[in-house]
Amino acid sequence: MTYELLKFGHIAGAVLLGAGLIGVFMADLRSRQLRDLPLFAEAVRTIAVCYDGLVVPGAILLAGSGIWMIVTLYDGWAFFDTPWLAGMVLLFVFEFSRRHPYHRPAAPLPMDSSIGGQIARLTSLGQTR
């Protein structure tokens, strides 16, 4: 019973991830062809919704069910005896570490990026008129 649920979760995660990446790709293609600002903003919003609503949950479900299957079926570190599974785990770790810059220092924000800085700038513009 547990294996069937894990397999379903793994397949559902792959489907969500694939659908989200296709949605991001299509919205990105659409955004590159647009010249009207409201339509461009809608395309960018679609990219964010597809990524945050499909790609991220799909990746989390895929990783969680995959790790759980490895722990329960391969008794932890014994998965290194299966070359394709070890390759998939190493590929996942490599892609995750390459895409998520948690190990890099964050760039400092510009001075006017805070809401207070923007309000101060707008009020100072209003006073000079």
C-alpha positions in Angstrom: 0.0 0.0 0.0 2.8 2.4 0.9 4.6 1.7 -2.4 1.5 2.5 -4.5 1.0 5.8 -2.7 4.7 6.7 -3.1 4.6 5.8 -6.8 1.4 7.8 -7.3 3.0 10.8 -5.6 6.1 10.5 -7.6 4.2 10.3 -10.9 1.9 13.2 -9.8 5.0 15.3 -9.0 6.5 14.6 -12.4 3.3 15.5 -14.1 3.0 18.8 -12.1 6.6 19.6 -12.8 6.3 18.9 -16.5 3.0 20.8 -16.8 4.5 23.8 -15.0 7.6 23.9 -17.1 5.5 23.7 -20.3 3.4 26.6 -19.0 6.4 28.7 -18.1 7.9 28.0 -21.5 4.7 29.0 -23.4 4.1 32.1 -21.3 7.8 33.1 -21.8 7.4 32.7 -25.6 4.3 34.8 -25.4 5.9 37.5 -23.3 8.8 37.9 -25.8 6.4 38.7 -28.6 4.3 41.3 -26.8 4.7 45.0 -27.1 1.7 46.1 -25.0 2.5 46.6 -21.3 -0.7 45.2 -19.8 -0.4 42.0 -21.9 3.2 41.7 -21.0 2.4 42.0 -17.3 -0.3 39.3 -17.7 2.3 37.0 -19.4 4.8 37.6 -16.6 2.1 36.9 -14.0 1.3 33.7 -15.8 5.0 32.7 -15.6 5.0 33.3 -11.9 1.7 31.4 -11.3 2.9 28.4 -13.3 6.2 28.4 -11.6 5.0 28.9 -8.0 1.8 26.9 -8.5 3.0 23.9 -10.5 6.8 23.7 -10.8 7.7 24.2 -7.1 5.0 21.9 -5.6 5.8 19.3 -8.3 9.5 19.4 -7.5 8.8 19.1 -3.8 6.4 16.2 -4.3 8.9 14.5 -6.6 11.8 14.9 -4.2 9.8 13.9 -1.1 8.3 10.8 -2.6 11.6 9.9 -4.2 13.6 10.2 -1.0 10.9 8.3 0.9 11.0 5.5 -1.7 14.8 5.3 -1.6 14.8 5.1 2.2 12.1 2.4 2.4 13.0 0.3 -0.6 16.8 0.6 -0.8 17.5 0.8 3.0 19.2 4.2 2.8 22.6 4.4 1.3 22.3 1.0 -0.6 20.9 2.9 -3.6 24.4 3.5 -4.7 24.5 -0.1 -5.8 21.9 0.8 -8.5 23.7 3.0 -11.0 20.7 4.7 -12.6 19.2 5.6 -9.2 22.5 6.9 -8.0 22.8 9.0 -11.2 19.3 10.5 -10.7 20.1 11.4 -7.1 23.4 13.0 -8.0 21.7 14.9 -10.9 19.0 16.1 -8.6 21.5 17.3 -6.0 23.6 19.0 -8.7 20.6 20.8 -10.3 19.3 21.9 -6.9 22.6 23.3 -5.8 23.1 25.0 -9.1 19.7 26.6 -9.3 19.3 27.7 -5.7 21.9 30.3 -4.7 21.7 29.8 -0.9 25.5 29.5 -0.7 26.1 32.8 -2.5 25.9 36.2 -0.7 22.9 38.2 -1.5 23.4 41.4 -3.5 22.6 44.6 -1.6 19.3 46.2 -2.4 19.3 49.7 -3.8 18.5 52.5 -1.3 15.1 53.3 -2.8 13.9 49.7 -3.0 12.0 49.8 0.3 8.5 51.0 0.4 9.5 53.8 2.7 12.2 54.9 0.3 9.7 54.9 -2.6 7.2 56.9 -0.6 9.9 59.4 0.4 11.0 59.8 -3.2 7.4 60.3 -4.4 6.6 62.9 -1.7 9.8 64.7 -2.5 8.9 64.8 -6.2 5.5 66.2 -5.3 7.0 69.0 -3.2 9.3 70.2 -6.0 6.5 71.1 -8.3 
